[in-house]
Amino acid sequence: MLVLSRRTNESIVINGNITVTVLEIRGDHVRIGIDAPREITIHREEIHAELARANKAAASASTSDLPKLPRPPRPT
């Protein structure tokens, strides 16, 4: 892990196209801004972990789960 010290309004650049800027430091809270291309997804760590868990659960669903799904409406 690379550890860097930054002050308010100072930035770091990742891979030449992602800029992370320290916006505010208040006590033990740090507000950061992230400027990245739209195709790069950015999540807080706890959200990322929840998405990974949900994706894993969805990928492990079996055909025995199909009866639990709502039935689509019949064409008229």
N, CA, C and O atoms as a CHARMM CRD file, in Angstrom:
* protein
*
  304
    1    1 MET  N      0.85300  -1.17500   0.00000 PROA 1      0.00000
    2    1 MET  CA     0.00000   0.00000   0.00000 PROA 1      0.00000
    3    1 MET  C      0.89400   1.23200   0.00000 PROA 1      0.00000
    4    1 MET  O      1.83600   1.33900   0.78600 PROA 1      0.00000
    5    2 LEU  N      0.58300   2.14400  -0.88500 PROA 2      0.00000
    6    2 LEU  CA     1.28900   3.42000  -0.93600 PROA 2      0.00000
    7    2 LEU  C      0.56800   4.39000  -0.01300 PROA 2      0.00000
    8    2 LEU  O     -0.65100   4.54000  -0.10600 PROA 2      0.00000
    9    3 VAL  N      1.29300   5.04300   0.86800 PROA 3      0.00000
   10    3 VAL  CA     0.70700   6.01000   1.79200 PROA 3      0.00000
   11    3 VAL  C      1.26700   7.38100   1.45800 PROA 3      0.00000
   12    3 VAL  O      2.48300   7.57500   1.43800 PROA 3      0.00000
   13    4 LEU  N      0.37500   8.33300   1.19500 PROA 4      0.00000
   14    4 LEU  CA     0.76900   9.69300   0.85500 PROA 4      0.00000
   15    4 LEU  C      0.13200  10.67800   1.81500 PROA 4      0.00000
   16    4 LEU  O     -0.97700  10.45200   2.29800 PROA 4      0.00000
   17    5 SER  N      0.82500  11.76400   2.09100 PROA 5      0.00000
   18    5 SER  CA     0.24900  12.84000   2.89400 PROA 5      0.00000
   19    5 SER  C     -0.16200  13.96400   1.95300 PROA 5      0.00000
   20    5 SER  O      0.60000  14.35700   1.06900 PROA 5      0.00000
   21    6 ARG  N     -1.37000  14.47600   2.14800 PROA 6      0.00000
   22    6 ARG  CA    -1.88200  15.57100   1.33400 PROA 6      0.00000
   23    6 ARG  C     -2.58000  16.55500   2.25100 PROA 6      0.00000
   24    6 ARG  O     -3.10500  16.17300   3.29700 PROA 6      0.00000
   25    7 ARG  N     -2.58600  17.79100   1.87100 PROA 7      0.00000
   26    7 ARG  CA    -3.31000  18.82600   2.60500 PROA 7      0.00000
   27    7 ARG  C     -4.54300  19.20600   1.80700 PROA 7      0.00000
   28    7 ARG  O     -4.70700  18.77200   0.66700 PROA 7      0.00000
   29    8 THR  N     -5.41000  20.01100   2.39800 PROA 8      0.00000
   30    8 THR  CA    -6.60300  20.47600   1.71400 PROA 8      0.00000
   31    8 THR  C     -6.22600  21.11700   0.38100 PROA 8      0.00000
   32    8 THR  O     -5.26900  21.88500   0.28900 PROA 8      0.00000
   33    9 ASN  N     -6.99800  20.78400  -0.63700 PROA 9      0.00000
   34    9 ASN  CA    -6.81900  21.26000  -2.02100 PROA 9      0.00000
   35    9 ASN  C     -5.59700  20.68300  -2.72000 PROA 9      0.00000
   36    9 ASN  O     -5.23100  21.16000  -3.79500 PROA 9      0.00000
   37   10 GLU  N     -4.95800  19.67200  -2.14400 PROA 10     0.00000
   38   10 GLU  CA    -3.87600  18.97600  -2.82400 PROA 10     0.00000
   39   10 GLU  C     -4.42600  17.67200  -3.39000 PROA 10     0.00000
   40   10 GLU  O     -5.38900  17.11600  -2.86200 PROA 10     0.00000
   41   11 SER  N     -3.81600  17.19300  -4.45600 PROA 11     0.00000
   42   11 SER  CA    -4.34500  16.03400  -5.18400 PROA 11     0.00000
   43   11 SER  C     -3.28000  14.98200  -5.41000 PROA 11     0.00000
   44   11 SER  O     -2.08700  15.22400  -5.22500 PROA 11     0.00000
   45   12 ILE  N     -3.74300  13.80200  -5.81500 PROA 12     0.00000
   46   12 ILE  CA    -2.88500  12.76500  -6.36300 PROA 12     0.00000
   47   12 ILE  C     -3.51500  12.33400  -7.68600 PROA 12     0.00000
   48   12 ILE  O     -4.72900  12.44000  -7.86400 PROA 12     0.00000
   49   13 VAL  N     -2.70400  11.85700  -8.59200 PROA 13     0.00000
   50   13 VAL  CA    -3.17500  11.39700  -9.89400 PROA 13     0.00000
   51   13 VAL  C     -2.86800   9.91200 -10.00100 PROA 13     0.00000
   52   13 VAL  O     -1.75400   9.47400  -9.71400 PROA 13     0.00000
   53   14 ILE  N     -3.87100   9.14000 -10.41700 PROA 14     0.00000
   54   14 ILE  CA    -3.74200   7.69400 -10.56700 PROA 14     0.00000
   55   14 ILE  C     -3.90200   7.35200 -12.03700 PROA 14     0.00000
   56   14 ILE  O     -4.89900   7.71800 -12.66000 PROA 14     0.00000
   57   15 ASN  N     -2.93100   6.65700 -12.58600 PROA 15     0.00000
   58   15 ASN  CA    -2.98400   6.16500 -13.95400 PROA 15     0.00000
   59   15 ASN  C     -3.15300   7.28200 -14.98800 PROA 15     0.00000
   60   15 ASN  O     -3.56400   7.01500 -16.11600 PROA 15     0.00000
   61   16 GLY  N     -2.84800   8.50000 -14.62700 PROA 16     0.00000
   62   16 GLY  CA    -2.91800   9.60400 -15.56000 PROA 16     0.00000
   63   16 GLY  C     -4.30700  10.12500 -15.87000 PROA 16     0.00000
   64   16 GLY  O     -4.44300  11.15200 -16.53400 PROA 16     0.00000
   65   17 ASN  N     -5.35000   9.43700 -15.40100 PROA 17     0.00000
   66   17 ASN  CA    -6.70800   9.89100 -15.73500 PROA 17     0.00000
   67   17 ASN  C     -7.66500   9.92200 -14.54400 PROA 17     0.00000
   68   17 ASN  O     -8.85600  10.18100 -14.72100 PROA 17     0.00000
   69   18 ILE  N     -7.17100   9.66500 -13.34900 PROA 18     0.00000
   70   18 ILE  CA    -7.99800   9.72700 -12.14200 PROA 18     0.00000
   71   18 ILE  C     -7.30800  10.68300 -11.17200 PROA 18     0.00000
   72   18 ILE  O     -6.14900  10.48300 -10.80800 PROA 18     0.00000
   73   19 THR  N     -8.02400  11.71400 -10.76000 PROA 19     0.00000
   74   19 THR  CA    -7.47000  12.67700  -9.80800 PROA 19     0.00000
   75   19 THR  C     -8.27700  12.61600  -8.52200 PROA 19     0.00000
   76   19 THR  O     -9.50200  12.73100  -8.54500 PROA 19     0.00000
   77   20 VAL  N     -7.58900  12.43400  -7.40200 PROA 20     0.00000
   78   20 VAL  CA    -8.20500  12.41300  -6.08600 PROA 20     0.00000
   79   20 VAL  C     -7.72700  13.66300  -5.34900 PROA 20     0.00000
   80   20 VAL  O     -6.52700  13.86100  -5.16100 PROA 20     0.00000
   81   21 THR  N     -8.67500  14.50300  -4.93400 PROA 21     0.00000
   82   21 THR  CA    -8.34500  15.77000  -4.28700 PROA 21     0.00000
   83   21 THR  C     -8.91200  15.80200  -2.87800 PROA 21     0.00000
   84   21 THR  O    -10.07000  15.44500  -2.66300 PROA 21     0.00000
   85   22 VAL  N     -8.09700  16.22900  -1.91400 PROA 22     0.00000
   86   22 VAL  CA    -8.56600  16.42500  -0.54400 PROA 22     0.00000
   87   22 VAL  C     -9.33800  17.73500  -0.52600 PROA 22     0.00000
   88   22 VAL  O     -8.76200  18.79500  -0.76900 PROA 22     0.00000
   89   23 LEU  N    -10.63500  17.67700  -0.24200 PROA 23     0.00000
   90   23 LEU  CA   -11.47700  18.86400  -0.24700 PROA 23     0.00000
   91   23 LEU  C    -11.55000  19.53000   1.11300 PROA 23     0.00000
   92   23 LEU  O    -11.56100  20.75600   1.21900 PROA 23     0.00000
   93   24 GLU  N    -11.60000  18.70200   2.16200 PROA 24     0.00000
   94   24 GLU  CA   -11.77100  19.25900   3.50500 PROA 24     0.00000
   95   24 GLU  C    -11.29500  18.25200   4.53200 PROA 24     0.00000
   96   24 GLU  O    -11.49100  17.04700   4.37200 PROA 24     0.00000
   97   25 ILE  N    -10.67200  18.74500   5.58000 PROA 25     0.00000
   98   25 ILE  CA   -10.28600  17.91800   6.72000 PROA 25     0.00000
   99   25 ILE  C    -10.92700  18.55800   7.94800 PROA 25     0.00000
  100   25 ILE  O    -10.66400  19.71400   8.27800 PROA 25     0.00000
  101   26 ARG  N    -11.77300  17.77500   8.61400 PROA 26     0.00000
  102   26 ARG  CA   -12.45400  18.27800   9.81400 PROA 26     0.00000
  103   26 ARG  C    -12.40100  17.18800  10.87700 PROA 26     0.00000
  104   26 ARG  O    -13.15600  16.21800  10.81100 PROA 26     0.00000
  105   27 GLY  N    -11.51800  17.34200  11.84900 PROA 27     0.00000
  106   27 GLY  CA   -11.36000  16.30900  12.87800 PROA 27     0.00000
  107   27 GLY  C    -10.83200  15.03600  12.24600 PROA 27     0.00000
  108   27 GLY  O     -9.80900  15.04700  11.56100 PROA 27     0.00000
  109   28 ASP  N    -11.54100  13.93200  12.48200 PROA 28     0.00000
  110   28 ASP  CA   -11.12100  12.65600  11.90000 PROA 28     0.00000
  111   28 ASP  C    -11.87000  12.32900  10.61400 PROA 28     0.00000
  112   28 ASP  O    -11.86500  11.18000  10.17300 PROA 28     0.00000
  113   29 HSD  N    -12.51700  13.32700  10.00600 PROA 29     0.00000
  114   29 HSD  CA   -13.22800  13.13900   8.73500 PROA 29     0.00000
  115   29 HSD  C    -12.49000  13.87100   7.62500 PROA 29     0.00000
  116   29 HSD  O    -12.08100  15.02200   7.77900 PROA 29     0.00000
  117   30 VAL  N    -12.33100  13.18200   6.51500 PROA 30     0.00000
  118   30 VAL  CA   -11.68700  13.76400   5.34200 PROA 30     0.00000
  119   30 VAL  C    -12.66400  13.66000   4.17600 PROA 30     0.00000
  120   30 VAL  O    -13.15300  12.57300   3.86700 PROA 30     0.00000
  121   31 ARG  N    -12.94500  14.78000   3.53300 PROA 31     0.00000
  122   31 ARG  CA   -13.78300  14.77600   2.33200 PROA 31     0.00000
  123   31 ARG  C    -12.85600  14.79900   1.13000 PROA 31     0.00000
  124   31 ARG  O    -11.95100  15.62900   1.04300 PROA 31     0.00000
  125   32 ILE  N    -13.09300  13.87400   0.20100 PROA 32     0.00000
  126   32 ILE  CA   -12.28000  13.81300  -1.00600 PROA 32     0.00000
  127   32 ILE  C    -13.17600  13.95300  -2.22500 PROA 32     0.00000
  128   32 ILE  O    -14.35800  13.60900  -2.19100 PROA 32     0.00000
  129   33 GLY  N    -12.60000  14.45600  -3.28500 PROA 33     0.00000
  130   33 GLY  CA   -13.26700  14.51800  -4.57600 PROA 33     0.00000
  131   33 GLY  C    -12.50900  13.64100  -5.54500 PROA 33     0.00000
  132   33 GLY  O    -11.27900  13.60100  -5.52200 PROA 33     0.00000
  133   34 ILE  N    -13.23700  12.93700  -6.39900 PROA 34     0.00000
  134   34 ILE  CA   -12.60700  12.03500  -7.35600 PROA 34     0.00000
  135   34 ILE  C    -13.06400  12.43400  -8.75000 PROA 34     0.00000
  136   34 ILE  O    -14.26100  12.46800  -9.03500 PROA 34     0.00000
  137   35 ASP  N    -12.10600  12.73400  -9.61400 PROA 35     0.00000
  138   35 ASP  CA   -12.39100  13.05600 -11.00500 PROA 35     0.00000
  139   35 ASP  C    -11.85700  11.90400 -11.84000 PROA 35     0.00000
  140   35 ASP  O    -10.64900  11.67100 -11.89900 PROA 35     0.00000
  141   36 ALA  N    -12.78100  11.17700 -12.49300 PROA 36     0.00000
  142   36 ALA  CA   -12.39900  10.00300 -13.26400 PROA 36     0.00000
  143   36 ALA  C    -13.30000   9.90300 -14.49000 PROA 36     0.00000
  144   36 ALA  O    -14.38900  10.47600 -14.50300 PROA 36     0.00000
  145   37 PRO  N    -12.86000   9.18500 -15.51800 PROA 37     0.00000
  146   37 PRO  CA   -13.72300   8.97600 -16.68100 PROA 37     0.00000
  147   37 PRO  C    -15.01600   8.26900 -16.28600 PROA 37     0.00000
  148   37 PRO  O    -15.03500   7.48100 -15.34100 PROA 37     0.00000
  149   38 ARG  N    -16.09100   8.55300 -17.01000 PROA 38     0.00000
  150   38 ARG  CA   -17.40200   7.98600 -16.68800 PROA 38     0.00000
  151   38 ARG  C    -17.42200   6.45800 -16.69700 PROA 38     0.00000
  152   38 ARG  O    -18.20200   5.85100 -15.96300 PROA 38     0.00000
  153   39 GLU  N    -16.58800   5.83500 -17.50600 PROA 39     0.00000
  154   39 GLU  CA   -16.62300   4.36800 -17.59600 PROA 39     0.00000
  155   39 GLU  C    -15.97100   3.68100 -16.40100 PROA 39     0.00000
  156   39 GLU  O    -16.02500   2.45600 -16.28900 PROA 39     0.00000
  157   40 ILE  N    -15.36200   4.44400 -15.51900 PROA 40     0.00000
  158   40 ILE  CA   -14.75800   3.87700 -14.31000 PROA 40     0.00000
  159   40 ILE  C    -15.77000   3.99500 -13.17000 PROA 40     0.00000
  160   40 ILE  O    -16.21400   5.09400 -12.83500 PROA 40     0.00000
  161   41 THR  N    -16.12900   2.85800 -12.58100 PROA 41     0.00000
  162   41 THR  CA   -17.06600   2.88100 -11.46200 PROA 41     0.00000
  163   41 THR  C    -16.30000   3.13500 -10.16600 PROA 41     0.00000
  164   41 THR  O    -15.19800   2.62700  -9.95800 PROA 41     0.00000
  165   42 ILE  N    -16.92000   3.93500  -9.30700 PROA 42     0.00000
  166   42 ILE  CA   -16.30600   4.27500  -8.01900 PROA 42     0.00000
  167   42 ILE  C    -17.35000   4.03300  -6.94200 PROA 42     0.00000
  168   42 ILE  O    -18.45100   4.58100  -7.00600 PROA 42     0.00000
  169   43 HSD  N    -17.00800   3.21300  -5.94600 PROA 43     0.00000
  170   43 HSD  CA   -17.91000   2.90600  -4.83800 PROA 43     0.00000
  171   43 HSD  C    -17.14700   3.00600  -3.52500 PROA 43     0.00000
  172   43 HSD  O    -15.93800   2.78300  -3.47700 PROA 43     0.00000
  173   44 ARG  N    -17.86800   3.34300  -2.46200 PROA 44     0.00000
  174   44 ARG  CA   -17.27600   3.20200  -1.13200 PROA 44     0.00000
  175   44 ARG  C    -17.01000   1.71600  -0.90600 PROA 44     0.00000
  176   44 ARG  O    -17.67900   0.86300  -1.48900 PROA 44     0.00000
  177   45 GLU  N    -16.03700   1.41400  -0.06300 PROA 45     0.00000
  178   45 GLU  CA   -15.63900   0.01800   0.14300 PROA 45     0.00000
  179   45 GLU  C    -16.80500  -0.85800   0.60200 PROA 45     0.00000
  180   45 GLU  O    -16.95200  -1.98300   0.12500 PROA 45     0.00000
  181   46 GLU  N    -17.63300  -0.36000   1.52000 PROA 46     0.00000
  182   46 GLU  CA   -18.73100  -1.19100   2.02000 PROA 46     0.00000
  183   46 GLU  C    -19.78600  -1.44100   0.94400 PROA 46     0.00000
  184   46 GLU  O    -20.40900  -2.50300   0.93000 PROA 46     0.00000
  185   47 ILE  N    -19.99300  -0.48900   0.05200 PROA 47     0.00000
  186   47 ILE  CA   -20.92800  -0.68500  -1.05800 PROA 47     0.00000
  187   47 ILE  C    -20.34800  -1.68800  -2.04800 PROA 47     0.00000
  188   47 ILE  O    -21.06600  -2.55000  -2.55400 PROA 47     0.00000
  189   48 HSD  N    -19.06300  -1.57800  -2.32200 PROA 48     0.00000
  190   48 HSD  CA   -18.39900  -2.52000  -3.22000 PROA 48     0.00000
  191   48 HSD  C    -18.51200  -3.95000  -2.68500 PROA 48     0.00000
  192   48 HSD  O    -18.79500  -4.87800  -3.44200 PROA 48     0.00000
  193   49 ALA  N    -18.29200  -4.12400  -1.38900 PROA 49     0.00000
  194   49 ALA  CA   -18.39600  -5.46000  -0.78300 PROA 49     0.00000
  195   49 ALA  C    -19.81600  -5.99900  -0.89700 PROA 49     0.00000
  196   49 ALA  O    -19.99900  -7.18300  -1.17800 PROA 49     0.00000
  197   50 GLU  N    -20.82600  -5.15600  -0.68600 PROA 50     0.00000
  198   50 GLU  CA   -22.22400  -5.59300  -0.79900 PROA 50     0.00000
  199   50 GLU  C    -22.56200  -5.96800  -2.24400 PROA 50     0.00000
  200   50 GLU  O    -23.25000  -6.96200  -2.47800 PROA 50     0.00000
  201   51 LEU  N    -22.09100  -5.19200  -3.20400 PROA 51     0.00000
  202   51 LEU  CA   -22.33000  -5.52600  -4.60700 PROA 51     0.00000
  203   51 LEU  C    -21.68400  -6.85800  -4.96700 PROA 51     0.00000
  204   51 LEU  O    -22.28700  -7.67400  -5.66400 PROA 51     0.00000
  205   52 ALA  N    -20.46600  -7.07800  -4.49600 PROA 52     0.00000
  206   52 ALA  CA   -19.77900  -8.34200  -4.76700 PROA 52     0.00000
  207   52 ALA  C    -20.54100  -9.51200  -4.15100 PROA 52     0.00000
  208   52 ALA  O    -20.67300 -10.56600  -4.77300 PROA 52     0.00000
  209   53 ARG  N    -21.04700  -9.32600  -2.91900 PROA 53     0.00000
  210   53 ARG  CA   -21.81900 -10.38500  -2.27200 PROA 53     0.00000
  211   53 ARG  C    -23.09400 -10.67400  -3.04700 PROA 53     0.00000
  212   53 ARG  O    -23.43400 -11.83800  -3.26300 PROA 53     0.00000
  213   54 ALA  N    -23.80100  -9.64000  -3.46700 PROA 54     0.00000
  214   54 ALA  CA   -25.04900  -9.81700  -4.21300 PROA 54     0.00000
  215   54 ALA  C    -24.78700 -10.48400  -5.56400 PROA 54     0.00000
  216   54 ALA  O    -25.55900 -11.34400  -5.98700 PROA 54     0.00000
  217   55 ASN  N    -23.71400 -10.09700  -6.23900 PROA 55     0.00000
  218   55 ASN  CA   -23.38100 -10.71900  -7.51900 PROA 55     0.00000
  219   55 ASN  C    -23.04400 -12.19000  -7.35300 PROA 55     0.00000
  220   55 ASN  O    -23.43800 -13.02400  -8.16800 PROA 55     0.00000
  221   56 LYS  N    -22.31200 -12.50300  -6.29100 PROA 56     0.00000
  222   56 LYS  CA   -21.96000 -13.90400  -6.03300 PROA 56     0.00000
  223   56 LYS  C    -23.21900 -14.72300  -5.74500 PROA 56     0.00000
  224   56 LYS  O    -23.35600 -15.84600  -6.23100 PROA 56     0.00000
  225   57 ALA  N    -24.13600 -14.16200  -4.95800 PROA 57     0.00000
  226   57 ALA  CA   -25.37700 -14.86800  -4.64600 PROA 57     0.00000
  227   57 ALA  C    -26.21300 -15.06400  -5.90200 PROA 57     0.00000
  228   57 ALA  O    -26.80700 -16.12600  -6.08900 PROA 57     0.00000
  229   58 ALA  N    -26.26600 -14.07000  -6.75300 PROA 58     0.00000
  230   58 ALA  CA   -27.04700 -14.17200  -7.99100 PROA 58     0.00000
  231   58 ALA  C    -26.43600 -15.21000  -8.92600 PROA 58     0.00000
  232   58 ALA  O    -27.16100 -15.94100  -9.60100 PROA 58     0.00000
  233   59 ALA  N    -25.12500 -15.27600  -8.96800 PROA 59     0.00000
  234   59 ALA  CA   -24.45300 -16.22400  -9.84400 PROA 59     0.00000
  235   59 ALA  C    -24.62100 -17.65600  -9.36200 PROA 59     0.00000
  236   59 ALA  O    -24.53400 -18.59500 -10.15300 PROA 59     0.00000
  237   60 SER  N    -24.85900 -17.82700  -8.07800 PROA 60     0.00000
  238   60 SER  CA   -24.98900 -19.18000  -7.53900 PROA 60     0.00000
  239   60 SER  C    -26.43800 -19.64700  -7.47700 PROA 60     0.00000
  240   60 SER  O    -26.70400 -20.73400  -6.96300 PROA 60     0.00000
  241   61 ALA  N    -27.38300 -18.85400  -7.98600 PROA 61     0.00000
  242   61 ALA  CA   -28.78900 -19.26600  -7.99100 PROA 61     0.00000
  243   61 ALA  C    -28.94700 -20.50500  -8.87400 PROA 61     0.00000
  244   61 ALA  O    -28.26600 -20.64200  -9.89000 PROA 61     0.00000
  245   62 SER  N    -29.82500 -21.37700  -8.48900 PROA 62     0.00000
  246   62 SER  CA   -30.04000 -22.59500  -9.26000 PROA 62     0.00000
  247   62 SER  C    -31.44400 -22.60200  -9.86000 PROA 62     0.00000
  248   62 SER  O    -32.26500 -21.73200  -9.57200 PROA 62     0.00000
  249   63 THR  N    -31.69400 -23.58600 -10.68500 PROA 63     0.00000
  250   63 THR  CA   -33.01500 -23.67700 -11.31700 PROA 63     0.00000
  251   63 THR  C    -34.10600 -23.95800 -10.28400 PROA 63     0.00000
  252   63 THR  O    -35.28400 -23.73600 -10.56300 PROA 63     0.00000
  253   64 SER  N    -33.73800 -24.43700  -9.10500 PROA 64     0.00000
  254   64 SER  CA   -34.74300 -24.67000  -8.06700 PROA 64     0.00000
  255   64 SER  C    -35.30600 -23.35000  -7.54500 PROA 64     0.00000
  256   64 SER  O    -36.34600 -23.33500  -6.88700 PROA 64     0.00000
  257   65 ASP  N    -34.61900 -22.23800  -7.83800 PROA 65     0.00000
  258   65 ASP  CA   -35.09900 -20.92200  -7.43300 PROA 65     0.00000
  259   65 ASP  C    -36.13900 -20.35600  -8.40800 PROA 65     0.00000
  260   65 ASP  O    -36.82100 -19.38700  -8.07500 PROA 65     0.00000
  261   66 LEU  N    -36.27000 -20.93200  -9.58400 PROA 66     0.00000
  262   66 LEU  CA   -37.18200 -20.39700 -10.59200 PROA 66     0.00000
  263   66 LEU  C    -38.63500 -20.31800 -10.14300 PROA 66     0.00000
  264   66 LEU  O    -39.29200 -19.32400 -10.45300 PROA 66     0.00000
  265   67 PRO  N    -39.18300 -21.31400  -9.42400 PROA 67     0.00000
  266   67 PRO  CA   -40.57700 -21.19500  -8.99600 PROA 67     0.00000
  267   67 PRO  C    -40.83500 -20.00000  -8.07800 PROA 67     0.00000
  268   67 PRO  O    -41.97900 -19.57100  -7.93500 PROA 67     0.00000
  269   68 LYS  N    -39.81100 -19.47200  -7.46900 PROA 68     0.00000
  270   68 LYS  CA   -39.97900 -18.33700  -6.56300 PROA 68     0.00000
  271   68 LYS  C    -40.16500 -17.02700  -7.31200 PROA 68     0.00000
  272   68 LYS  O    -40.64100 -16.05000  -6.73500 PROA 68     0.00000
  273   69 LEU  N    -39.79600 -16.99100  -8.59000 PROA 69     0.00000
  274   69 LEU  CA   -39.91000 -15.78200  -9.37800 PROA 69     0.00000
  275   69 LEU  C    -41.35600 -15.52400  -9.76400 PROA 69     0.00000
  276   69 LEU  O    -42.10900 -16.46800 -10.00400 PROA 69     0.00000
  277   70 PRO  N    -41.76300 -14.23800  -9.82900 PROA 70     0.00000
  278   70 PRO  CA   -43.11900 -13.95700 -10.26400 PROA 70     0.00000
  279   70 PRO  C    -43.30500 -14.33300 -11.73600 PROA 70     0.00000
  280   70 PRO  O    -42.38800 -14.21200 -12.54800 PROA 70     0.00000
  281   71 ARG  N    -44.50500 -14.78600 -12.05100 PROA 71     0.00000
  282   71 ARG  CA   -44.78500 -15.17600 -13.43700 PROA 71     0.00000
  283   71 ARG  C    -45.09100 -13.93300 -14.26500 PROA 71     0.00000
  284   71 ARG  O    -45.77800 -13.02300 -13.80300 PROA 71     0.00000
  285   72 PRO  N    -44.57100 -13.90200 -15.50100 PROA 72     0.00000
  286   72 PRO  CA   -44.87600 -12.75600 -16.35000 PROA 72     0.00000
  287   72 PRO  C    -46.34100 -12.79000 -16.75800 PROA 72     0.00000
  288   72 PRO  O    -46.94300 -13.86300 -16.80200 PROA 72     0.00000
  289   73 PRO  N    -46.92300 -11.63800 -17.05600 PROA 73     0.00000
  290   73 PRO  CA   -48.33500 -11.63000 -17.48000 PROA 73     0.00000
  291   73 PRO  C    -48.48600 -12.34200 -18.81800 PROA 73     0.00000
  292   73 PRO  O    -47.59000 -12.30300 -19.66200 PROA 73     0.00000
  293   74 ARG  N    -49.62200 -12.98800 -18.99800 PROA 74     0.00000
  294   74 ARG  CA   -49.89700 -13.69300 -20.24600 PROA 74     0.00000
  295   74 ARG  C    -50.29800 -12.69300 -21.32700 PROA 74     0.00000
  296   74 ARG  O    -51.00500 -11.72300 -21.05600 PROA 74     0.00000
  297   75 PRO  N    -49.84000 -12.93900 -22.55500 PROA 75     0.00000
  298   75 PRO  CA   -50.23100 -12.02900 -23.64600 PROA 75     0.00000
  299   75 PRO  C    -51.74100 -12.09900 -23.87700 PROA 75     0.00000
  300   75 PRO  O    -52.35100 -13.15900 -23.73500 PROA 75     0.00000
  301   76 THR  N    -52.32500 -10.98100 -24.22700 PROA 76     0.00000
  302   76 THR  CA   -53.78500 -10.96200 -24.47900 PROA 76     0.00000
  303   76 THR  C    -54.11100 -10.98700 -25.92400 PROA 76     0.00000
  304   76 THR  O    -55.28500 -10.97400 -26.29200 PROA 76     0.00000
